[in-house]
Amino acid sequence: MLRHTGENLAWQPTTESRTQPHDEPMPEVTHSTYFTPNRFYCVETICAPCGIVVAWAKFAKSESPTNILAFLESVYPTEDSRPDYVCIDKACQVLSHSIACGSWNEWSKSTCFIVDSYHYINHRVTDFLCRKWCNPAPLDGSAPNLVIVEHNKNGQAYYKCAFNTQACEQLNAWIGGFELILRRMTVGNFNWFLHSMLFYHTQMVLEKQQQKVDRNESSSDDDDSDVDIY
Ligand SMILES: [Zn+2]
């Protein structure tokens, strides 16, 4: 079932705002059959630095630290299952929330919440917690798994992020290309379509990785793109 262009159904707000409010309450709607951006604020994804999609979820109303933490806890319910690092574009807010609600006692045993490198450039200046605990590439030796030393063509050593902290942003940009189709779908169609696309996307990432392995076996050239460190 599709919603036609310009059609305004009874349960939709009369004016559709083109801007997404940030953590603000959305108007309540009572109908639950259709997916629309008015009903679900956003799609949240978890992906590995290589681009493989681990999980996705729809967040009702907002991408709040509460929702992000609940999503992480549903995907990684136990200490053993949790990764050493979780990079979130608003990791500093998630960390604050986790400390405030008491769950940091558990999370801190296994995991650091780090921000992506672009967030860090701006926020480290004004936010102590972000600077101290969410640095995606600390150069003081405290996180050797996040920073590696490479050498340029002249043999000079330089620091490089060991992981692509923009992987989720890149995935989200790709999903954004389907927004116009997705926003007209019913909830069931939306879930099926997005899940299928993310499945195929992951298959393609795996295929590319295999091609890279095959290439590296025949040539020692490394074509990794560098991420600068600040
Ligand atoms: Zn921050």
Boltz pocket constraint, residues with backbone or C-beta under 6 A from the ligand:
constraints:
  - pocket:
      binder: B
      contacts: [[A, 89], [A, 90], [A, 91], [A, 92], [A, 93], [A, 115], [A, 119], [A, 123], [A, 124], [A, 127], [A, 130], [A, 134]]
      max_distance: 6.0
